[in-house]
């Protein structure tokens, strides 16, 4: 039974991680509805987040390898700068978009961690729902090469808002990308390119915590099972999200988040 519960929690994390519905919000809601302390386990959170990270890394690995190669080629090989200029610019824009959330994370880490309450969670779901609905009919025409520093800053500032517990990072960043008139597939790619710097930083802090409080051997199998299922489900959850975004059906998640907000307001009134 213990293994099954951890597998279910891993599936929950994996399914909600890529979707614009806040994985952290769902886990917090699950904890409060079912009154389980398993979700207070920081080590388990580190493992399942790593599973989701690996799945998204596999999906975008060709893009990441190409961008890294182009970035260093542009710096060290002058004769190839023209060919790698667009990729280098794209990498720099990712860095620019990541700066606001990095600064806010360092300055307000403790405040952010203590901010989540069940009442605030309902408000956060409502904010996500409204944001997703606002871009219901937005159709952009910008490709990767058309991204500007202004776009990167706007998207980066919106990603900083998503530090508020319960507000979906992928949802808010997708909204920002669409408001900046990016094409749907371009917006989706940029959203998850920004996922990597944030995720790597979070996992780095998580590893430090893990070293201070290593997992007990009795729970290690549970953690690994949760991580495996989180990774598998994340992979297919992203594929599903990709199809929805390309079809312009992102607003469906708005209805779902609105229902969640109403549930929180009514159930925990």
Residue pairs with C-beta under 8 A, 6 or more apart in sequence:
2 222
3 221
3 222
3 225
5 36
5 38
6 38
6 44
6 222
6 223
6 225
6 226
7 225
7 226
7 229
9 27
9 30
9 38
9 39
9 44
9 48
9 226
10 48
10 51
10 225
10 226
10 227
10 228
10 229
10 230
10 233
11 229
11 230
11 233
12 23
12 26
12 27
12 30
13 23
13 27
13 48
13 49
13 51
13 52
13 226
13 230
13 233
13 234
14 48
14 51
14 52
14 55
14 229
14 230
14 231
14 232
14 233
14 234
14 237
15 233
15 234
15 237
16 22
16 23
16 26
16 27
16 237
17 23
17 49
17 52
17 56
17 230
17 234
17 237
18 52
18 56
18 170
18 192
18 234
18 237
18 238
18 241
19 168
19 170
19 171
19 237
19 241
19 253
20 128
20 132
20 168
20 170
20 171
20 172
20 174
20 241
20 250
20 253
20 257
21 128
21 168
21 171
21 253
21 256
21 257
21 260
22 124
22 125
22 128
22 166
22 167
22 168
22 169
22 171
23 52
24 116
24 165
24 166
25 121
25 124
25 125
25 165
25 166
25 167
25 168
25 260
27 39
27 45
28 39
28 116
28 118
28 121
28 165
28 166
29 118
29 121
29 260
29 264
30 36
30 39
31 37
31 38
31 39
31 40
32 118
32 268
33 267
38 44
39 45
41 219
42 206
42 209
42 210
42 213
43 209
43 210
43 213
43 214
43 215
43 219
43 223
44 219
44 222
44 223
44 226
45 206
46 203
46 206
46 207
46 209
46 210
47 215
47 223
47 224
47 226
47 227
47 230
48 223
48 226
48 227
48 230
49 199
49 202
49 203
49 206
49 230
50 203
50 227
51 226
51 227
51 228
51 229
51 230
51 231
51 234
52 230
52 231
52 234
53 199
53 203
54 231
55 230
55 231
55 232
55 234
55 235
55 238
56 192
56 195
56 196
56 199
56 234
56 235
56 238
57 64
57 196
58 235
59 192
59 235
59 238
60 189
60 192
60 193
60 196
63 189
63 193
64 196
66 87
67 87
67 90
67 91
70 84
70 87
70 88
70 91
71 84
71 87
71 88
71 91
73 80
73 84
74 80
74 81
74 84
74 85
74 87
74 88
75 88
81 88
86 144
86 145
89 145
89 147
90 144
90 145
90 147
93 147
93 148
93 149
93 151
93 152
94 152
94 190
94 193
94 194
94 197
95 197
96 149
96 152
96 153
96 156
97 152
97 153
97 155
97 156
97 159
97 190
97 194
98 156
98 159
98 194
98 197
98 198
99 156
100 153
100 156
100 157
100 159
100 160
101 156
101 159
101 160
101 162
101 163
101 198
102 197
102 201
104 160
104 163
105 112
105 163
105 201
108 163
112 163
112 164
112 165
113 165
115 164
115 165
116 165
116 166
118 264
118 268
119 264
119 268
120 165
120 166
121 165
121 166
121 264
122 260
122 261
122 264
122 265
122 268
123 166
123 261
124 164
124 165
124 166
124 167
125 166
125 257
125 258
125 260
125 261
125 264
126 257
126 258
126 261
127 167
128 166
128 167
128 168
128 171
128 172
128 254
128 257
129 254
129 255
129 256
129 257
129 258
129 261
130 254
131 171
131 172
131 175
131 254
132 171
132 174
132 175
132 250
132 251
132 253
132 254
132 257
133 251
133 254
134 175
134 179
135 174
135 175
135 178
135 179
135 250
135 251
136 250
136 251
136 254
138 178
138 179
138 181
139 184
139 248
140 178
140 180
140 181
140 182
140 183
140 184
140 186
140 187
141 181
141 183
142 151
142 180
142 181
142 182
142 183
142 186
143 183
143 186
144 186
144 189
144 190
146 182
147 180
147 182
147 190
151 177
151 180
151 182
154 176
154 179
154 180
155 173
155 176
155 177
155 180
155 190
155 194
156 194
158 172
158 173
158 175
158 176
159 169
159 172
159 173
159 176
159 194
159 198
161 167
161 172
162 168
162 169
162 171
162 172
162 173
168 257
169 195
169 198
170 191
170 192
170 195
171 253
171 257
173 190
173 191
173 194
174 187
174 188
174 191
174 245
174 250
177 186
177 187
177 188
177 190
177 191
178 184
178 187
182 190
184 245
184 246
184 248
185 242
185 245
185 246
187 245
188 241
188 242
188 245
188 246
192 238
215 223
244 250
244 252
244 253
